[in-house]
Amino acid sequence: MQRLGLVGLANSGKSSLFNALTGGHAVVAPHPFSTVETSVGVAPLPDARLDALARLSRSAKVVPAGVELVDIAGLVAGSASGEGMGNRFLAGIREVDALVVVLRAFRDDAVPGVDDPLAALETLELELILADAASLEAQADRRRKQARLRKDPALGREAEAMDEAMAVLDHGVPLFRAQLDPEVRSRLRNSFLLTDKPVLAVVNLGEDQLDAAAQLTEPVAAHLGSAAEVLGVCVQLEAEAAQLAPAERAELLAGLGLGEGVVPRVAEGAFRLLGLRTFLTTGEKETRAWIFRAGALAPECAGVIHSDLQRGFIRAEVIHWDELVELGGWQQAKAAGRVRVEGKDYAVRDGDVLEIRFNV
């Protein structure tokens, strides 16, 4: 399972967002460093397709896809040099696949902290840039020495990629916002850089700021450009709603004009960020969403279910979920000639329903 790290300045609301997404109970307090230990939970991806297929198949169980969330200790200016929880913060970021940056916009005199989302983002970016610059400086020197000693051109190209990345960082630009060549990015993969991770930005609004969400998120969106998606969310309301029973939660969110709430928006944003998709299986026992990387072929997706299915893959019977629901089930779809038989070179699409034929 892919890991998504929640990061932010002290009292930005990231632990509340963690609770909203996972239904967890991470400590939330109006003072810095209420998060000192990493909390880990799973955010399910709400999926109406699953519900429709489960009704069709009269499934006993429904299993949604999910992404693992990590609530990382808060950052302060100077974290890159060890201030506050800096070392723990930076170590936590290295272990995740992508970042949700939580930026506070709400104002509360009882809760200290920065309430300018753009200023908070600039502080976060600077700390990550400083940490990456220090890491690259040491790594590039070692790589150049190794390239000379071993006479290995590949190591020399890695050192060149590090130099190119260092030049970007020296201009105050994090790598996720840089227009680096894909080949350069691939050579940086083993450097485990903090600013090279995909980013989703969440601007944490007060309840009285919801009507001004577009205005409050615009400076952040302009700063990030096309490098990251930006969502405006009232995290406190969402965290409170997450503790309610599903029917009460839906009623509260609808009454506040929040629709389905933050969970599907952030979870779907995370999936796009990580390049993930879902295919589906359905039957009387269960209807389940399975996670795969965009562009994966049918045998690889079969292996997501079980390694034996990939090893003994013969073919996949495929239909898109909405066609299956429209036609009323597998038998009806087969009778109508709408179930396709696909081989090993089929690139599975998001929303495909699969039945795998295999032999081991």
Phi, psi and omega per residue, in radians:
M1 nan 2.372 3.125
Q2 -1.223 2.565 -3.098
R3 -1.926 2.296 -3.135
L4 -2.033 2.128 -3.098
G5 -1.671 2.284 3.043
L6 -1.599 2.108 -3.095
V7 -2.252 2.649 3.115
G8 3.120 2.973 3.035
L9 -1.249 2.931 3.106
A10 -0.984 2.383 3.105
N11 1.076 0.537 3.065
S12 -1.405 -0.364 -3.131
G13 1.809 0.236 -3.086
K14 -1.188 -0.606 3.104
S15 -1.193 -0.607 3.052
S16 -1.150 -0.675 3.088
L17 -1.142 -0.704 3.064
F18 -0.981 -0.805 3.140
N19 -1.127 -0.683 3.140
A20 -1.123 -0.680 -3.074
L21 -1.385 -0.577 -3.036
T22 -1.862 -0.224 -3.000
G23 1.251 0.337 -3.081
G24 -1.486 -3.005 -3.077
H25 -2.360 0.833 3.065
A26 -1.089 2.560 -3.094
V27 -1.145 2.276 3.072
V28 -2.156 2.164 -3.121
A29 -2.562 2.625 -3.084
P30 -1.416 0.838 3.070
H31 -2.630 2.733 -3.124
P32 -1.091 2.609 3.000
F33 1.151 0.555 2.963
S34 -1.173 -0.408 2.995
T35 -1.727 1.837 3.087
V36 -2.035 -0.349 3.051
E37 -1.998 2.523 -3.124
T38 -1.217 2.278 3.019
S39 -1.803 2.424 -3.129
V40 -2.210 2.349 3.093
G41 -2.661 3.037 3.141
V42 -2.003 2.233 3.061
A43 -1.691 1.968 3.103
P44 -1.234 2.634 3.104
L45 -1.728 1.819 3.110
P46 -1.008 2.405 -2.996
D47 -2.598 1.827 -3.134
A48 -1.099 -0.427 3.129
R49 -1.108 -0.684 3.125
L50 -1.091 -0.771 -3.118
D51 -1.089 -0.725 3.141
A52 -1.127 -0.742 3.137
L53 -1.210 -0.649 3.127
A54 -1.108 -0.706 3.084
R55 -1.124 -0.714 -3.139
L56 -1.077 -0.757 -3.070
S57 -1.589 -0.084 -3.031
R58 0.920 0.842 -3.048
S59 -1.210 2.454 3.096
A60 -1.298 -0.413 -3.062
K61 -2.515 2.534 3.067
V62 -2.132 2.210 -3.091
V63 -2.130 1.854 3.130
P64 -1.358 2.867 2.973
A65 -1.291 2.891 3.124
G66 -2.739 2.881 3.078
V67 -2.254 2.458 -3.118
E68 -1.411 2.259 3.134
L69 -1.881 2.450 3.113
V70 -2.160 2.068 3.095
D71 -1.540 1.877 -2.993
I72 -1.658 2.493 -3.139
A73 -0.903 2.508 -3.026
G74 -1.168 2.715 -3.102
L75 -1.870 2.630 2.978
V76 -2.300 2.851 3.028
A77 -0.990 2.289 -3.092
G78 1.710 0.039 -3.131
S79 -1.041 -0.626 -3.111
A80 -1.091 -0.399 3.099
S81 -1.837 0.273 3.015
G82 1.704 0.097 -3.141
E83 -1.203 2.622 3.113
G84 1.028 -2.251 3.100
M85 -1.721 0.476 -2.970
G86 -0.860 -0.902 -3.078
N87 -1.099 -0.714 3.139
R88 -1.193 -0.686 3.111
F89 -1.020 -0.894 -3.080
L90 -1.163 -0.666 3.108
A91 -1.107 -0.684 3.130
G92 -1.111 -0.663 -3.131
I93 -1.172 -0.651 -3.115
R94 -1.074 -0.401 -3.016
E95 -1.628 0.014 -3.113
V96 -1.939 2.869 -3.071
D97 -1.594 -0.445 -3.135
A98 -2.732 2.910 -3.040
L99 -2.127 2.401 2.868
V100 -1.845 1.961 -3.103
V101 -1.608 2.058 -3.097
V102 -1.716 2.104 -3.025
L103 -2.088 2.100 -3.045
R104 -1.396 2.269 2.986
A105 -2.022 -0.389 -3.086
F106 -1.187 2.639 -3.140
R107 -2.026 2.283 -3.141
D108 -2.701 1.956 -3.096
D109 -1.081 -0.397 -3.125
A110 -1.443 -0.170 -3.107
V111 -2.127 1.782 -3.113
P112 -1.151 2.697 3.088
G113 2.476 2.911 -3.126
V114 -1.309 2.232 3.124
D115 -2.005 0.388 3.028
D116 -1.885 1.863 -3.035
P117 -1.013 -0.711 -3.112
L118 -1.189 -0.724 3.103
A119 -1.090 -0.691 3.110
A120 -1.121 -0.743 3.125
L121 -1.090 -0.743 -3.135
E122 -1.116 -0.654 3.083
T123 -1.138 -0.805 3.123
L124 -1.035 -0.827 -3.123
E125 -1.078 -0.741 -3.117
L126 -1.071 -0.784 -3.126
E127 -1.102 -0.707 3.130
L128 -1.213 -0.662 3.096
I129 -1.077 -0.800 -3.134
L130 -1.086 -0.717 3.126
A131 -1.138 -0.744 3.134
D132 -1.172 -0.676 -3.140
A133 -1.089 -0.746 3.123
A134 -1.132 -0.714 -3.140
S135 -1.145 -0.784 -3.106
L136 -1.161 -0.652 -3.135
E137 -1.015 -0.771 3.132
A138 -1.242 -0.740 -3.079
Q139 -1.175 -0.722 -3.084
A140 -1.102 -0.717 3.113
D141 -1.080 -0.783 3.122
R142 -1.092 -0.738 -3.090
R143 -1.151 -0.676 3.109
R144 -1.117 -0.721 3.105
K145 -1.111 -0.751 3.125
Q146 -1.100 -0.700 -3.131
A147 -1.099 -0.698 3.132
R148 -1.215 -0.789 -3.097
L149 -1.149 -0.725 -3.069
R150 -1.605 -0.161 -3.071
K151 0.933 0.853 -3.054
D152 -1.938 1.900 -3.119
P153 -1.076 -0.560 -3.118
A154 -1.092 -0.701 3.107
L155 -1.188 -0.611 3.083
G156 -1.121 -0.680 3.113
R157 -1.185 -0.596 3.064
E158 -1.103 -0.749 3.123
A159 -1.098 -0.686 3.112
E160 -1.120 -0.701 3.103
A161 -1.112 -0.676 3.102
M162 -1.129 -0.685 3.104
D163 -1.112 -0.702 3.126
E164 -1.129 -0.735 3.106
A165 -1.134 -0.687 -3.137
M166 -1.082 -0.673 3.127
A167 -1.109 -0.650 3.093
V168 -1.145 -0.816 -3.123
L169 -1.101 -0.626 3.140
D170 -1.090 -0.389 3.101
H171 -1.603 0.154 3.080
G172 1.356 0.396 -3.112
V173 -1.965 2.135 3.063
P174 -1.196 2.650 -3.011
L175 -1.135 -0.494 -3.130
F176 -1.189 -0.347 3.079
R177 -1.701 0.002 -3.084
A178 -1.570 2.641 3.105
Q179 -1.622 1.079 -3.137
L180 -1.367 2.541 3.051
D181 -1.091 2.431 -3.141
P182 -0.947 -0.586 3.137
E183 -1.185 -0.651 3.083
V184 -1.130 -0.767 3.117
R185 -1.041 -0.708 -3.119
S186 -1.140 -0.585 3.129
R187 -1.304 -0.284 3.113
L188 -1.583 -0.075 -2.986
R189 -1.004 -0.682 -3.098
N190 -1.427 0.036 3.122
S191 -1.534 -0.219 3.074
F192 0.916 0.942 -3.086
L193 -1.455 2.526 -3.068
L194 -1.308 -0.673 -3.056
T195 -1.484 0.028 -3.140
D196 -1.689 0.128 3.139
K197 -1.566 2.528 3.075
P198 -1.062 2.635 -3.047
V199 -2.279 2.408 2.935
L200 -2.109 2.244 -3.105
A201 -1.802 2.300 3.057
V202 -2.057 2.057 3.073
V203 -1.596 2.060 -3.044
N204 -1.515 1.884 -3.043
L205 -1.671 2.674 2.936
G206 -1.380 2.797 -3.133
E207 -1.032 -0.574 -3.130
D208 -1.428 0.016 -3.129
Q209 -1.881 0.002 -3.045
L210 -1.034 -0.649 -3.139
D211 -1.221 -0.310 -3.136
A212 -1.860 0.373 -3.055
A213 -0.993 -0.786 -3.110
A214 -1.087 -0.729 -3.131
Q215 -1.155 -0.671 -3.089
L216 -1.354 -0.497 3.137
T217 -1.537 -0.304 -3.029
E218 -1.040 -0.770 3.128
P219 -1.062 -0.643 3.114
V220 -1.187 -0.768 3.134
A221 -1.086 -0.700 3.131
A222 -1.149 -0.667 3.138
H223 -1.157 -0.726 -3.069
L224 -1.445 -0.427 -3.108
G225 1.029 -2.367 -3.121
S226 -1.497 0.061 -3.042
A227 -1.352 -0.334 -3.082
A228 -2.744 2.571 3.032
E229 -1.435 2.570 -3.138
V230 -2.166 2.252 3.116
L231 -2.105 2.387 3.017
G232 -1.713 2.171 -3.003
V233 -2.443 2.408 2.934
C234 -1.584 1.640 -2.988
V235 -1.117 -0.685 -3.096
Q236 -1.059 -0.790 3.098
L237 -1.078 -0.724 -3.108
E238 -1.157 -0.681 3.137
A239 -1.156 -0.688 3.094
E240 -1.145 -0.722 3.138
A241 -1.123 -0.601 -3.095
A242 -1.117 -0.371 -3.117
Q243 -1.496 -0.104 -3.098
L244 -1.576 2.843 3.004
A245 -1.126 2.665 -3.045
P246 -0.900 -0.761 -3.107
A247 -1.153 -0.738 3.132
E248 -1.181 -0.657 3.124
R249 -1.075 -0.849 -3.136
A250 -1.053 -0.690 3.139
E251 -1.145 -0.759 3.135
L252 -1.100 -0.858 -3.099
L253 -1.102 -0.709 3.117
A254 -1.128 -0.724 3.140
G255 -1.104 -0.511 3.140
L256 -1.582 -0.009 -3.129
G257 1.268 0.463 -3.093
L258 -1.739 0.111 3.108
G259 1.067 -2.264 3.130
E260 -1.384 -0.194 3.137
G261 1.613 -2.984 -3.002
V262 -1.337 -0.507 -2.977
V263 -0.984 -0.942 -3.139
P264 -1.142 -0.598 -3.110
R265 -1.150 -0.826 -3.124
V266 -1.281 -0.713 3.137
A267 -1.099 -0.757 3.109
E268 -1.162 -0.683 3.079
G269 -1.080 -0.674 3.121
A270 -1.133 -0.720 3.132
F271 -1.100 -0.764 3.101
R272 -1.091 -0.741 -3.124
L273 -1.016 -0.718 -3.066
L274 -1.551 -0.011 -3.133
G275 1.203 0.591 -3.086
L276 -1.787 2.681 3.065
R277 -2.400 3.002 3.080
T278 -2.267 2.393 2.876
F279 -1.923 2.926 -2.957
L280 -2.239 2.589 2.941
T281 -2.222 2.614 -3.093
T282 -2.588 2.532 3.127
G283 -3.054 -3.089 -3.107
E284 -1.128 -0.639 -3.109
K285 -1.222 -0.820 -3.129
E286 -2.819 2.715 2.909
T287 -2.017 2.239 -2.982
R288 -2.410 2.526 2.989
A289 -1.740 2.305 -3.138
W290 -2.029 2.408 -3.074
I291 -1.590 2.374 3.023
F292 -2.525 2.822 3.112
R293 -1.432 2.421 3.127
A294 -0.904 2.307 3.132
G295 1.634 -0.079 -3.122
A296 -1.161 2.545 3.130
L297 -1.532 2.870 -3.031
A298 -0.951 -0.786 -3.140
P299 -1.068 -0.666 3.120
E300 -1.126 -0.713 3.103
C301 -1.161 -0.641 3.067
A302 -1.056 -0.654 3.128
G303 -1.176 -0.382 3.053
V304 -1.101 -0.615 3.118
I305 -1.292 -0.867 3.116
H306 -2.883 2.461 -3.101
S307 -1.039 -0.559 3.121
D308 -1.091 -0.592 -3.131
L309 -1.180 -0.603 3.085
Q310 -1.301 -0.727 -3.106
R311 -1.129 -0.675 -3.097
G312 -1.860 0.377 -3.049
F313 -0.984 2.283 3.040
I314 -1.928 -0.967 3.137
R315 -2.826 2.938 3.044
A316 -2.153 2.349 2.980
E317 -1.631 2.218 -2.919
V318 -2.305 2.424 2.944
I319 -2.645 2.547 3.109
H320 -1.289 2.571 -2.973
W321 -0.997 -0.699 -3.069
D322 -1.229 -0.573 3.045
E323 -1.123 -0.743 -3.119
L324 -1.086 -0.762 3.119
V325 -1.147 -0.738 -3.137
E326 -1.068 -0.674 -3.074
L327 -1.483 -0.286 3.023
G328 1.686 0.140 3.084
G329 2.414 3.002 -3.075
W330 -1.068 -0.798 -3.085
Q331 -1.092 -0.777 3.128
Q332 -1.131 -0.675 3.141
A333 -1.165 -0.695 3.109
K334 -1.163 -0.730 3.136
A335 -1.086 -0.550 3.128
A336 -1.490 -0.011 3.127
G337 1.235 0.461 -3.072
R338 -1.734 -0.150 3.083
V339 -1.519 2.142 -3.106
R340 -1.639 2.560 3.019
V341 -1.794 2.056 -3.071
E342 -2.078 2.570 -3.105
G343 -1.755 -2.777 -3.004
K344 -1.205 -0.299 -3.088
D345 -1.714 0.190 -3.118
Y346 -1.409 2.204 3.065
A347 -1.524 1.975 -3.068
V348 -1.176 2.461 3.137
R349 -1.810 2.671 3.052
D350 -1.037 2.271 3.125
G351 1.585 -0.006 3.039
D352 -1.178 2.472 2.964
V353 -1.806 2.221 -3.038
L354 -2.057 2.507 2.828
E355 -2.169 2.121 -3.027
I356 -1.676 2.264 3.010
R357 -1.806 2.273 -3.065
F358 -2.615 2.909 3.087
N359 -2.634 2.154 3.095
V360 -2.243 nan nan
